[in-house]
């Protein structure tokens, strides 16, 4: 819908060139995670394995029953949230391994089923897979919390930028300090102590020519170094770069609306706020500054600041909450539904918080008595 050439963005811009398009912060954060998940082949394989495990157990009630006997949490599909899928796999790792081993060793199962279970079990019993589970669970947990905050209808651009910057700092800390902790947790989780394809295979030695020596020859790359260089760092760097780009896209400039005295007004306002804070509460957000200017009737003193604040505060940062209200309409499958009923369902969905406070037990009882088909006999 927000297409630059033929979508709503293009149509609105045609009608009003001053209307600036700001992408939804919640959707952009989701795109950042998706981009990082697709940036490395091993990450793509990891999430494919997650989905394969879910499909393997959910395709059969017999397999699902075996899984529930060894786990307490239920597996989640990637179509719901990646965070729930990673969290469940990390918490139920031993039980899933036992369930796969039980199916793989059960002679009553079909050969294809046993082979598939053993294949999935082998994929999980790698140190690389265990580290990715822990790393992605940590990343997606923070992204999930940030996404919920971004879906707040009161979110503005300043809060969005703060959330993006905090996530960038978190990723930088993961890159510089946390890998050894993740590796230790992964070894305890999986019971595997080395990187299978790099630490256990025979290292190849290049044959030297008569005029060569091995003095400055680079040693073979270890499994840990390969994992950090080709998998761990690229994932975190991609996330950091994408977050930085999204942050820069949120900086909106209106050079034709603000005068050159805007900078002087900001300095003057800063001094006045600093003095006012001695007798008033702390003012931190742009909305609080705007309320302060209006309450003190200082719009004429700071005209450019007033314009900038009105522009800034009127720019929507997210539309997730509105989309979530109308997304429930997909549950309606009757094509013959009248417009009046459809409008009523939409209104109930939009005003869900108010509806939940209403006591409608008497309405349900009245409806049940009116529509009851069972005839009551009396003696």
Secondary structure, DSSP 8 states (H G I E B T S, - for coil): ---TTTSHHHHHHHH-TT------HHHHHHHHHHHHHTSSHHHHHHHHHHHHHHHHHHT-HHHHHHHHHH-SS----TTT-HHHHHHHHHHTHHHHHHHHHHHHH-TTS-HHHHHHHHHHHHHHSSHHHHHHHHHHHHHHHHHHHHHHHHT-TT--HHHHHHHHHHHHHHHHHIIIIIHHHHHHHHHHHH---S-HHHHSS--------TT--STT------HHHHHIIIIIHHHHHHHHHHHHHHHHHT----TTTS-TTHHHHHHHHHHHHHHHTTTS----SHHHHHHHHHHTT-TTTSHHHHHHHHHHHHS----HHHHHHHHGGGG---TT--HHHHHHHHHHHHTHHHHHT---HHHHHHHHHHH--S-----
